[in-house]
Amino acid sequence: MTPAQSTQKTRAICALAPIVPVLVVHDADKARGLADALVAGGLPALEVTLRTPAALDVIREMANIPGAHVGAGTLITPEDVIAAKNAGATFGVSPGATERLIDACEDADLPLLPGAATASEAMRLAERGYTMQKFFPAEASGGAPALKAIGAPLPHITFCPTGGVSSENALSYLSLSNVLCAGGSWVAPAGLVDAERWDDIRTLALAASQLGR
Protein backbone atom coordinates (compact mmCIF):
# COMPACT_ATOMS: atom_id res chain seq x y z
CA MET A 1 0.00 0.00 0.00
CA THR A 2 1.36 3.41 -0.94
CA PRO A 3 1.20 6.43 1.39
CA ALA A 4 -1.31 8.05 -0.96
CA GLN A 5 -3.58 5.00 -0.81
CA SER A 6 -3.24 4.82 2.96
CA THR A 7 -4.13 8.48 3.38
CA GLN A 8 -7.08 8.17 1.01
CA LYS A 9 -8.51 5.25 2.97
CA THR A 10 -7.95 6.75 6.43
CA ARG A 11 -9.46 10.04 5.26
CA ALA A 12 -12.55 8.20 4.03
CA ILE A 13 -12.91 6.42 7.37
CA CYS A 14 -12.43 9.65 9.32
CA ALA A 15 -15.11 11.32 7.19
CA LEU A 16 -17.76 8.78 8.24
CA ALA A 17 -18.66 10.67 11.45
CA PRO A 18 -17.41 13.64 13.46
CA ILE A 19 -16.30 11.43 16.35
CA VAL A 20 -14.21 8.26 16.35
CA PRO A 21 -14.77 6.40 19.64
CA VAL A 22 -11.48 5.55 21.33
CA LEU A 23 -12.18 2.28 23.12
CA VAL A 24 -10.29 0.60 25.96
CA VAL A 25 -12.14 -2.69 26.39
CA HIS A 26 -11.15 -5.27 29.01
CA ASP A 27 -13.74 -7.94 28.24
CA ALA A 28 -14.26 -9.31 24.73
CA ASP A 29 -17.74 -10.45 25.75
CA LYS A 30 -18.75 -6.77 25.72
CA ALA A 31 -17.44 -6.17 22.20
CA ARG A 32 -20.49 -6.98 20.09
CA GLY A 33 -22.96 -5.09 22.25
CA LEU A 34 -20.68 -2.07 22.40
CA ALA A 35 -20.04 -2.01 18.66
CA ASP A 36 -23.72 -2.48 17.87
CA ALA A 37 -24.65 0.48 20.11
CA LEU A 38 -22.02 2.80 18.66
CA VAL A 39 -22.80 1.95 15.03
CA ALA A 40 -26.54 2.28 15.68
CA GLY A 41 -25.80 5.69 17.19
CA GLY A 42 -24.10 6.85 14.02
CA LEU A 43 -20.44 6.26 14.89
CA PRO A 44 -19.22 3.49 12.55
CA ALA A 45 -15.45 4.10 12.79
CA LEU A 46 -14.17 2.45 15.99
CA GLU A 47 -10.65 2.63 17.40
CA VAL A 48 -9.88 -0.28 19.75
CA THR A 49 -6.70 0.56 21.62
CA LEU A 50 -4.16 -2.22 22.14
CA ARG A 51 -3.92 -1.42 25.84
CA THR A 52 -5.62 -4.51 27.26
CA PRO A 53 -5.02 -8.26 26.92
CA ALA A 54 -8.50 -8.55 25.37
CA ALA A 55 -7.95 -5.94 22.66
CA LEU A 56 -7.23 -8.28 19.75
CA ASP A 57 -10.22 -10.47 20.64
CA VAL A 58 -12.35 -7.33 20.84
CA ILE A 59 -11.24 -6.37 17.33
CA ARG A 60 -12.10 -9.86 16.07
CA GLU A 61 -15.60 -9.61 17.51
CA MET A 62 -16.27 -6.06 16.35
CA ALA A 63 -14.98 -6.77 12.85
CA ASN A 64 -18.05 -8.96 12.31
CA ILE A 65 -20.54 -6.19 13.12
CA PRO A 66 -22.32 -4.92 9.97
CA GLY A 67 -21.41 -1.31 9.25
CA ALA A 68 -18.45 -1.20 11.65
CA HIS A 69 -15.03 -0.01 10.50
CA VAL A 70 -12.74 -1.34 13.20
CA GLY A 71 -9.26 0.02 13.70
CA ALA A 72 -6.45 -0.81 16.08
CA GLY A 73 -5.12 2.03 18.18
CA THR A 74 -1.84 2.38 20.06
CA LEU A 75 0.18 0.72 17.30
CA ILE A 76 3.79 0.93 18.46
CA THR A 77 5.74 -1.87 16.80
CA PRO A 78 5.66 -3.83 13.54
CA GLU A 79 4.47 -6.79 15.59
CA ASP A 80 1.45 -4.75 16.69
CA VAL A 81 0.64 -4.07 13.04
CA ILE A 82 0.72 -7.75 12.09
CA ALA A 83 -1.37 -8.78 15.09
CA ALA A 84 -3.95 -6.05 14.42
CA LYS A 85 -4.21 -6.95 10.75
CA ASN A 86 -4.62 -10.64 11.54
CA ALA A 87 -7.34 -9.81 14.06
CA GLY A 88 -9.37 -8.05 11.38
CA ALA A 89 -8.50 -4.39 11.85
CA THR A 90 -9.16 -2.35 8.71
CA PHE A 91 -7.04 0.62 9.77
CA GLY A 92 -4.44 1.51 12.36
CA VAL A 93 -3.80 4.48 14.63
CA SER A 94 -0.49 5.35 16.28
CA PRO A 95 0.38 7.90 18.98
CA GLY A 96 3.43 8.91 16.98
CA ALA A 97 5.19 7.56 13.93
CA THR A 98 8.48 5.84 13.18
CA GLU A 99 9.86 4.67 9.87
CA ARG A 100 9.66 1.04 10.98
CA LEU A 101 6.03 1.37 11.98
CA ILE A 102 5.06 3.12 8.75
CA ASP A 103 6.93 0.53 6.69
CA ALA A 104 5.14 -2.27 8.53
CA CYS A 105 1.71 -0.76 7.84
CA GLU A 106 2.53 -0.29 4.17
CA ASP A 107 3.82 -3.87 3.91
CA ALA A 108 0.68 -5.19 5.63
CA ASP A 109 -1.69 -3.03 3.54
CA LEU A 110 -3.05 -1.51 6.74
CA PRO A 111 -4.12 2.14 6.31
CA LEU A 112 -2.49 4.24 9.02
CA LEU A 113 -3.55 7.36 10.89
CA PRO A 114 -0.13 8.41 12.24
CA GLY A 115 0.27 10.68 15.22
CA ALA A 116 1.96 14.08 15.29
CA ALA A 117 2.14 16.74 17.98
CA THR A 118 4.33 19.41 16.37
CA ALA A 119 4.66 21.18 13.04
CA SER A 120 7.94 19.37 12.35
CA GLU A 121 6.37 15.95 12.96
CA ALA A 122 3.41 16.83 10.77
CA MET A 123 5.72 18.06 8.00
CA ARG A 124 7.81 14.88 8.08
CA LEU A 125 4.71 12.73 7.74
CA ALA A 126 3.38 14.91 4.93
CA GLU A 127 6.71 14.60 3.10
CA ARG A 128 6.23 10.85 3.13
CA GLY A 129 2.69 11.24 1.80
CA TYR A 130 0.62 11.07 4.98
CA THR A 131 -1.55 14.18 4.98
CA MET A 132 -4.31 12.74 7.19
CA GLN A 133 -2.86 12.65 10.70
CA LYS A 134 -3.75 12.25 14.35
CA PHE A 135 -2.99 15.28 16.54
CA PHE A 136 -1.96 13.74 19.86
CA PRO A 137 -2.05 14.42 22.74
CA ALA A 138 -4.40 17.18 21.69
CA GLU A 139 -5.17 19.02 24.92
CA ALA A 140 -1.69 18.58 26.39
CA SER A 141 -0.20 19.91 23.15
CA GLY A 142 -2.09 23.18 23.32
CA GLY A 143 -5.58 22.18 22.30
CA ALA A 144 -7.58 23.73 19.49
CA PRO A 145 -5.58 27.00 19.46
CA ALA A 146 -2.34 25.07 18.85
CA LEU A 147 -3.90 22.98 16.11
CA LYS A 148 -5.31 26.09 14.46
CA ALA A 149 -1.86 27.69 14.55
CA ILE A 150 -0.21 24.59 13.06
CA GLY A 151 -2.83 24.53 10.32
CA ALA A 152 -2.20 28.08 9.15
CA PRO A 153 1.12 27.32 7.38
CA LEU A 154 0.19 23.68 6.67
CA PRO A 155 -3.28 23.84 5.09
CA HIS A 156 -2.68 20.63 3.11
CA ILE A 157 -2.63 18.51 6.29
CA THR A 158 -5.87 17.34 7.93
CA PHE A 159 -6.11 16.12 11.50
CA CYS A 160 -8.07 13.94 13.89
CA PRO A 161 -7.29 15.39 17.33
CA THR A 162 -7.29 12.86 20.17
CA GLY A 163 -6.32 13.02 23.80
CA GLY A 164 -8.39 15.07 26.20
CA VAL A 165 -11.16 15.66 23.67
CA SER A 166 -14.55 15.63 25.38
CA SER A 167 -18.18 16.47 24.70
CA GLU A 168 -17.46 19.91 26.18
CA ASN A 169 -14.53 20.87 23.92
CA ALA A 170 -15.07 18.74 20.81
CA LEU A 171 -16.71 21.58 18.88
CA SER A 172 -13.67 23.80 19.38
CA TYR A 173 -11.72 21.26 17.36
CA LEU A 174 -14.42 20.31 14.85
CA SER A 175 -14.91 23.96 13.91
CA LEU A 176 -11.32 24.17 12.60
CA SER A 177 -10.81 23.96 8.85
CA ASN A 178 -7.99 21.43 9.23
CA VAL A 179 -9.99 18.99 11.38
CA LEU A 180 -12.06 16.23 9.79
CA CYS A 181 -13.07 14.39 12.96
CA ALA A 182 -11.98 13.93 16.57
CA GLY A 183 -11.29 10.91 18.72
CA GLY A 184 -12.91 10.60 22.10
CA SER A 185 -13.65 8.06 24.81
CA TRP A 186 -16.63 9.75 26.46
CA VAL A 187 -19.14 7.97 24.22
CA ALA A 188 -18.27 4.64 25.84
CA PRO A 189 -17.54 5.24 29.54
CA ALA A 190 -16.28 2.20 31.42
CA GLY A 191 -19.21 2.17 33.83
CA LEU A 192 -21.78 1.92 31.06
CA VAL A 193 -19.77 -0.72 29.21
CA ASP A 194 -19.33 -2.84 32.34
CA ALA A 195 -23.06 -2.60 33.06
CA GLU A 196 -23.91 -3.33 29.41
CA ARG A 197 -26.09 -0.23 29.21
CA TRP A 198 -26.09 -0.24 25.43
CA ASP A 199 -29.10 2.06 25.07
CA ASP A 200 -27.31 4.75 27.07
CA ILE A 201 -24.19 4.37 24.93
CA ARG A 202 -26.28 4.57 21.77
CA THR A 203 -27.77 7.83 23.09
CA LEU A 204 -24.29 9.25 23.70
CA ALA A 205 -23.24 8.14 20.24
CA LEU A 206 -26.27 9.79 18.64
CA ALA A 207 -25.41 13.09 20.30
CA ALA A 208 -21.77 12.81 19.24
CA SER A 209 -22.72 11.97 15.66
CA GLN A 210 -24.45 15.35 15.38
CA LEU A 211 -21.59 17.48 16.64
CA GLY A 212 -20.61 20.18 14.21
CA ARG A 213 -23.50 19.45 11.87
C-alpha positions as CSV (number, residue, x, y, z in Angstrom):
1,M,0.0,0.0,0.0
2,T,1.4,3.4,-0.9
3,P,1.2,6.4,1.4
4,A,-1.3,8.1,-1.0
5,Q,-3.6,5.0,-0.8
6,S,-3.2,4.8,3.0
7,T,-4.1,8.5,3.4
8,Q,-7.1,8.2,1.0
9,K,-8.5,5.3,3.0
10,T,-8.0,6.8,6.4
11,R,-9.5,10.0,5.3
12,A,-12.6,8.2,4.0
13,I,-12.9,6.4,7.4
14,C,-12.4,9.7,9.3
15,A,-15.1,11.3,7.2
16,L,-17.8,8.8,8.2
17,A,-18.7,10.7,11.4
18,P,-17.4,13.6,13.5
19,I,-16.3,11.4,16.3
20,V,-14.2,8.3,16.3
21,P,-14.8,6.4,19.6
22,V,-11.5,5.6,21.3
23,L,-12.2,2.3,23.1
24,V,-10.3,0.6,26.0
25,V,-12.1,-2.7,26.4
26,H,-11.1,-5.3,29.0
27,D,-13.7,-7.9,28.2
28,A,-14.3,-9.3,24.7
29,D,-17.7,-10.4,25.7
30,K,-18.7,-6.8,25.7
31,A,-17.4,-6.2,22.2
32,R,-20.5,-7.0,20.1
33,G,-23.0,-5.1,22.3
34,L,-20.7,-2.1,22.4
35,A,-20.0,-2.0,18.7
36,D,-23.7,-2.5,17.9
37,A,-24.6,0.5,20.1
38,L,-22.0,2.8,18.7
39,V,-22.8,1.9,15.0
40,A,-26.5,2.3,15.7
41,G,-25.8,5.7,17.2
42,G,-24.1,6.9,14.0
43,L,-20.4,6.3,14.9
44,P,-19.2,3.5,12.5
45,A,-15.5,4.1,12.8
46,L,-14.2,2.5,16.0
47,E,-10.7,2.6,17.4
48,V,-9.9,-0.3,19.7
49,T,-6.7,0.6,21.6
50,L,-4.2,-2.2,22.1
51,R,-3.9,-1.4,25.8
52,T,-5.6,-4.5,27.3
53,P,-5.0,-8.3,26.9
54,A,-8.5,-8.5,25.4
55,A,-8.0,-5.9,22.7
56,L,-7.2,-8.3,19.7
57,D,-10.2,-10.5,20.6
58,V,-12.3,-7.3,20.8
59,I,-11.2,-6.4,17.3
60,R,-12.1,-9.9,16.1
61,E,-15.6,-9.6,17.5
62,M,-16.3,-6.1,16.3
63,A,-15.0,-6.8,12.8
64,N,-18.1,-9.0,12.3
65,I,-20.5,-6.2,13.1
66,P,-22.3,-4.9,10.0
67,G,-21.4,-1.3,9.2
68,A,-18.5,-1.2,11.6
69,H,-15.0,0.0,10.5
70,V,-12.7,-1.3,13.2
71,G,-9.3,0.0,13.7
72,A,-6.4,-0.8,16.1
73,G,-5.1,2.0,18.2
74,T,-1.8,2.4,20.1
75,L,0.2,0.7,17.3
76,I,3.8,0.9,18.5
77,T,5.7,-1.9,16.8
78,P,5.7,-3.8,13.5
79,E,4.5,-6.8,15.6
80,D,1.4,-4.7,16.7
81,V,0.6,-4.1,13.0
82,I,0.7,-7.7,12.1
83,A,-1.4,-8.8,15.1
84,A,-4.0,-6.1,14.4
85,K,-4.2,-7.0,10.7
86,N,-4.6,-10.6,11.5
87,A,-7.3,-9.8,14.1
88,G,-9.4,-8.1,11.4
89,A,-8.5,-4.4,11.8
90,T,-9.2,-2.3,8.7
91,F,-7.0,0.6,9.8
92,G,-4.4,1.5,12.4
93,V,-3.8,4.5,14.6
94,S,-0.5,5.3,16.3
95,P,0.4,7.9,19.0
96,G,3.4,8.9,17.0
97,A,5.2,7.6,13.9
98,T,8.5,5.8,13.2
99,E,9.9,4.7,9.9
100,R,9.7,1.0,11.0
101,L,6.0,1.4,12.0
102,I,5.1,3.1,8.8
103,D,6.9,0.5,6.7
104,A,5.1,-2.3,8.5
105,C,1.7,-0.8,7.8
106,E,2.5,-0.3,4.2
107,D,3.8,-3.9,3.9
108,A,0.7,-5.2,5.6
109,D,-1.7,-3.0,3.5
110,L,-3.1,-1.5,6.7
111,P,-4.1,2.1,6.3
112,L,-2.5,4.2,9.0
113,L,-3.5,7.4,10.9
114,P,-0.1,8.4,12.2
115,G,0.3,10.7,15.2
116,A,2.0,14.1,15.3
117,A,2.1,16.7,18.0
118,T,4.3,19.4,16.4
119,A,4.7,21.2,13.0
120,S,7.9,19.4,12.4
121,E,6.4,15.9,13.0
122,A,3.4,16.8,10.8
123,M,5.7,18.1,8.0
124,R,7.8,14.9,8.1
125,L,4.7,12.7,7.7
126,A,3.4,14.9,4.9
127,E,6.7,14.6,3.1
128,R,6.2,10.8,3.1
129,G,2.7,11.2,1.8
130,Y,0.6,11.1,5.0
131,T,-1.6,14.2,5.0
132,M,-4.3,12.7,7.2
133,Q,-2.9,12.7,10.7
134,K,-3.8,12.3,14.3
135,F,-3.0,15.3,16.5
136,F,-2.0,13.7,19.9
137,P,-2.1,14.4,22.7
138,A,-4.4,17.2,21.7
139,E,-5.2,19.0,24.9
140,A,-1.7,18.6,26.4
141,S,-0.2,19.9,23.1
142,G,-2.1,23.2,23.3
143,G,-5.6,22.2,22.3
144,A,-7.6,23.7,19.5
145,P,-5.6,27.0,19.5
146,A,-2.3,25.1,18.9
147,L,-3.9,23.0,16.1
148,K,-5.3,26.1,14.5
149,A,-1.9,27.7,14.5
150,I,-0.2,24.6,13.1
151,G,-2.8,24.5,10.3
152,A,-2.2,28.1,9.1
153,P,1.1,27.3,7.4
154,L,0.2,23.7,6.7
155,P,-3.3,23.8,5.1
156,H,-2.7,20.6,3.1
157,I,-2.6,18.5,6.3
158,T,-5.9,17.3,7.9
159,F,-6.1,16.1,11.5
160,C,-8.1,13.9,13.9
161,P,-7.3,15.4,17.3
162,T,-7.3,12.9,20.2
163,G,-6.3,13.0,23.8
164,G,-8.4,15.1,26.2
165,V,-11.2,15.7,23.7
166,S,-14.6,15.6,25.4
167,S,-18.2,16.5,24.7
168,E,-17.5,19.9,26.2
169,N,-14.5,20.9,23.9
170,A,-15.1,18.7,20.8
171,L,-16.7,21.6,18.9
172,S,-13.7,23.8,19.4
173,Y,-11.7,21.3,17.4
174,L,-14.4,20.3,14.8
175,S,-14.9,24.0,13.9
176,L,-11.3,24.2,12.6
177,S,-10.8,24.0,8.8
178,N,-8.0,21.4,9.2
179,V,-10.0,19.0,11.4
180,L,-12.1,16.2,9.8
181,C,-13.1,14.4,13.0
182,A,-12.0,13.9,16.6
183,G,-11.3,10.9,18.7
184,G,-12.9,10.6,22.1
185,S,-13.7,8.1,24.8
186,W,-16.6,9.8,26.5
187,V,-19.1,8.0,24.2
188,A,-18.3,4.6,25.8
189,P,-17.5,5.2,29.5
190,A,-16.3,2.2,31.4
191,G,-19.2,2.2,33.8
192,L,-21.8,1.9,31.1
193,V,-19.8,-0.7,29.2
194,D,-19.3,-2.8,32.3
195,A,-23.1,-2.6,33.1
196,E,-23.9,-3.3,29.4
197,R,-26.1,-0.2,29.2
198,W,-26.1,-0.2,25.4
199,D,-29.1,2.1,25.1
200,D,-27.3,4.7,27.1
201,I,-24.2,4.4,24.9
202,R,-26.3,4.6,21.8
203,T,-27.8,7.8,23.1
204,L,-24.3,9.2,23.7
205,A,-23.2,8.1,20.2
206,L,-26.3,9.8,18.6
207,A,-25.4,13.1,20.3
208,A,-21.8,12.8,19.2
209,S,-22.7,12.0,15.7
210,Q,-24.5,15.3,15.4
211,L,-21.6,17.5,16.6
212,G,-20.6,20.2,14.2
213,R,-23.5,19.5,11.9
